Amino acid sequence: MKIVYNWLKEFVDAPAPAAELRSRLSLAGLAVDSLEESAAGPVLDIEVTANRPDCLGHYGLAREVAAIYRLPVKPPAPKLKESAQKAADAVRVEIDAPELCGRFTARVLRGVKVQPSPDWLRQRMEAIGQNSINNVVDVTNYVMFELGQPLHAYDLDKLSGGKIVARRARAGEKLRTLDGLERALGKDMCVIADGAHALGVGGVMGGAESEIGFASRNLLLEAAWFDPISVRRASKALGLRTEASYRFERGADPEMAELASRRAAELIQQLAGGEIPQGVVDVYPGRAAAPSIELSRGELLRVMGADVPERDVEEILSALGFQPKREGDGALARWTCTQPSWRRDVSRGIDLIEEVARHYGYGKFPPRLPPAKQPAHRLPHAVAHDRLVERVVALGYQEIVAIPLVDSRRDEIFRPAGAGPAVIGNPLAEDASIMRSTGIVGTIGALEWNLNHGQRDLRLFEIGKTYAMRDGEPVETRVLTLGASGQAREKTVHEAAREFGFEDLKGDLDRIGALAGGFSWQSGGPAWLVAGRAARLSAGGIELGFMGQLARRVADQLKLRQDIFLAELPLEPLLAAIEAADAARQFAPIPRFPAVERDFSLVLSEGATFAQVADTIRALGIPELRAIEAADLFRGGKMPPGKFSLMVRVTFQSGETTFTDAQINDFSARIVAALESKLGATLRAS
């Protein structure tokens, strides 16, 4: 919202220079993005939040300035030269849809002369980024930016039936709007019509048929209030966003309509001449009494941690239009305030505290923590969650937070079987039309963005939610997602560079799985992973997800030139497994006797897995068995067709004695025999 400094000073004696006002407004919660010079004087570009439609006009902002500097506001007081004829004899107003149009005022002007605007008006309009059209249209825009109330002027001679009706659009009704486009109207849209046809879309844009031109002589001036939700829907459905719809969507002040109509009529009479019939036709079926809001000194002290003098409280609230009435003194002081029609966002005592605090100055309140009413408790699985994050970060992964709104086509590539998409009812964009069904989509997006920006070596993880429809019911699942690409090790003077591979991701997951007592592995995974480089993992008999390398066909489809490695684990079962492993963990003294390692160079048939080897060895129930590791893998060379060599390293250790050669040989013999029997393994000749 652009504010002309000299225009603002017509309503409040704002201090000079404008740069000081810029600073004070920003501290009061109205951020001023820039301060520029124009032919009309300094112009402040102010960021107005969606809950403050009252600041979408110079007069509304003047209230804020008055509250900041404790100055009086100079309200507009339009004076009209009216004729003896009454406006009600010239036009009738009917509201057939009060749920869409809550108030409609109509004022008639006759014998006006439409011509270019004078320099002062044109300069002010150009200073706020508006093109000058003619004196009548410029006045309606001028008053909108002055008082925050949109207006519209109709050529009275082009209206039929001598009446204006606010109604719902009829089936199949169309309207050519001021931008020259013919638009189909929906049944939930409010239209302003005469006795024969629609003249405009209420709160959005007028129609071209009743447009004011240089030949127009008699005018009907509209100042109305339209339902914010209906205006927002109509604006979006028509693809038509205007300064008027921008204000009505946020909730214009219904009490401002008549004043704005008088102000516009005054300016038109000054600039275009003409005669104004007496009075205004004002249909206001939904007028309601202003609600009261209570503010107590005790609550102000509790929330802010420090007191505010009574005089400051009353001056601030009075300047903002809340009309405070105090009861009691000191710690028992209470103020009963009346909610202004332009501040529908303030409805509770806590809202009044915010108004007082931001104008009194947050810097005047000492920094202190509010007293806690209840003791804080950590969330379930919090300790396990912290340990998991600590482990993943220690492995070199960096945490990301991805937006859960994703493109439906990309999500479909990775969507789990049996999961339906969680579709957004009114998406803001096509590439954000559904909620992600898997965390892989967000991780792929983060990897893609970083790779496209020159970051080649990546280790990313996210703990977030996935969303899906299963059997017609929405399901939310928390997951841990890992993604990696690039080098596993950079080149040094001692070692060559090495690319991240499947075994690196599996090793990282094994380190994570150590928290849960170890993972069990089975080959296989989703179809979008490389078939020979995909695995599923479980703990305690519960499946905990999958990992693997992204298939090249999918990587090419997503324009990913590097190998991508991914994993996803449902978080709740993983955290439960970590907690169970912690509960089962027992203290054991550090053994005083040395461990013994034995390597078994096995020849196995293709299809045999290390997991089968490890399970076979563990099934022997050797108490002194401590670890089983895959030390080396070899294919080709002198290996017979259909065979490969796997070196397995087994570690034994006793807490009671040093092993003898006989004991180790016995263990080794039992292991070899079991592997020969179960897997057909043989020892490889040296």
C-alpha positions, 0 to 999 in steps of 0.5 A: 500500500503506497501512502503519499506523505502530504495526503496523510497529513490532511488527516493527522499532523504527522511529524517531519521528516517522512523518514522518521515516520517510516521508522516509527511505523515499522516499529509499530508493526507496519513495515515500510518497505521503501520511501520514494520521492514523487511529484506529489511528495514523499511516498511510503510503500507499506506492507499491510497484513491481511488482517488489517484492511483498515490500513488500506487507505490514508485515513486508516493509516492516519489513526495508526500515526495518531496512536504512535504520536498521541495526536488527534485525528482530523476526520473528513467532513464532506459538505455537499450542495444538494438540490431540493429533489430527493435521491430516493425519487431518482433511483430505487435500491433492492438487496435480494441477496443480503448474505452477499451484499450487506449494505448498498448506498446509491447517490445521484449526480446530474449534469456533470462534466466528465473531463481530464483530472486536474494536476493535483489529482493526477499526480497523487494517483500516479504517485500511488501507481494508478493511471488517470482516466477521467475526473469522475473515475479518478475521484472514485479511485481517489476516495478508495485510497483515501478512506479504504472504501471501494466505489463505482460510478454508473452512467445513470442514463444507461440504466434500465427501470430506475432501480439497482438490485444486488442479487445472485447471478442467474444461470447462464448469465454473462457480463462484459466487464470493464477490461473488455472481456465477456465473463460467465457468471456463477450462481454464487456470485453477487451481481449489481443489476438494473431492471433488465440485466447485470451491470457489474460483479459486486465487489470485483469490477463493473460492466462495460455497458454502464461505463463512465465516458466523456459523454456521460452527464448523469451518474449513479454513485455506488458505495457498498459492502460485500461479503469477503468470502463471496468476493474472494471466490468470485475473484478467483473464479473469474481470474479477476483481481482488482483493488476493490476485490483486494479490500473487500476480500479482507473485510471492508468497513461497512460503516464507511460506505455512506461517508465515502459516498459523500466524500466522492460526491463532494469531489465530483461536484468540485471537479465536474460540477453538476447537481446532487439530489438531496440525501442518499438511498441507503439499504442496510439490512444487517446493521448490528450493535458494536460488541464490547471488549474488556481489558484489565490491568492485571491481564496486561501485566500478566501477558507483557510482564510489565505495566503501562501507565493508564494515560498511555493505555487510554490515549492509544485505544482512543486514537485507534477508535476503541473508546475506552471507559475505565472502571477502578484504579491501580491494579484493579483498573479495567477498561470497557471498549467498543469494537470499531467497525473497521477493526473486526480483527480485534475481538478479545482482551488479548487483542487489545493488549497487542494494540497497546503493546505495539504502540507503547513500544515493545522495547519498553517491556523487559525481556522475561519468560512468562510463568508456566502454568503446567510442567512441561513433558517431553513427547513420546519417544523423545529420547529415542528421537534425539538419539536417532537424529544425533546418529544420522547427523554424526554420519554426515547427513544434513537435515532438510525440511521439504514442503509437503505440497508436491506435483501429482505426476512426480508423486505418482512415480514413488507412491506406495502400493495401495495408497491413494493421493491426498488431493488438495481441494483448491491448490495454489499451483499445479505443482502443489496439487497433492500432499506427498505420499512419500518423503522420497519426493521431497528428498529427490526435490532437494537433491535436484535443487542442490545438484542444479546449483552446483552442490555435487556431494550431498547427504540429506535427511528429513523427518517429516510426514507423508499423507495418503488415502487408504480405504477412503480414510486419510492416513498420516505417517511420520518417516525418516528419509535419507538421500545421498549422491556424489563422493563418499570420500574426497581425494587426499594425498593418501587416498583417491576419491571414491563415489558414494555407493550402495554399500555406503548407504547400507553401512550408514543404515547399519550404524542407525540400526545398531541403535535398534539392536541391528537390522535384518536385510532382504533383497528387493524394493520398489520398482523405481529402484535398481533391481540388484541394488535395493533392499528391505530392512526389518528389526524384531520381525517388523519391516522398517522400510527400504533403501537402494539406488534410483533406477536410471530410467527414473533419474533420466526422467527427472534429469538427474545426472548423478547416481542417487541413493535413497532410503525411507523408514517409518519413524514410529516403529523405528523409535519403538525398536530403539526404545526396546533395544535400550530396555534390553541392554544390560551392563557387561564388564569389559572382557579381560581376555583377548578376542580371536578373529577367524576368516572363512573364505567361502565359495558360494552359489550365486543367489546365496546371501551374506544374511543367510551365512550369518543366520546359519552361523548364529543358529549354532548357538556359540555363546562366545560368538561376538560378531560376523562381518563380510570382509571381501567379495570376489567374482570372476577369475578362477571361480567356477561358473555360477559361483562367487567367493565371500570372505566372512570374518567371525569374532569370538571372545570369552569373559572367563578365559583365554581360548585354546587352539582346540576351542577355536578349531572346534568352533571353526569346524562347526561353522564350516560343517553348518555352511556346507550342510545348509548352503552348500558352501566350500572353503576356497583353496588358497 
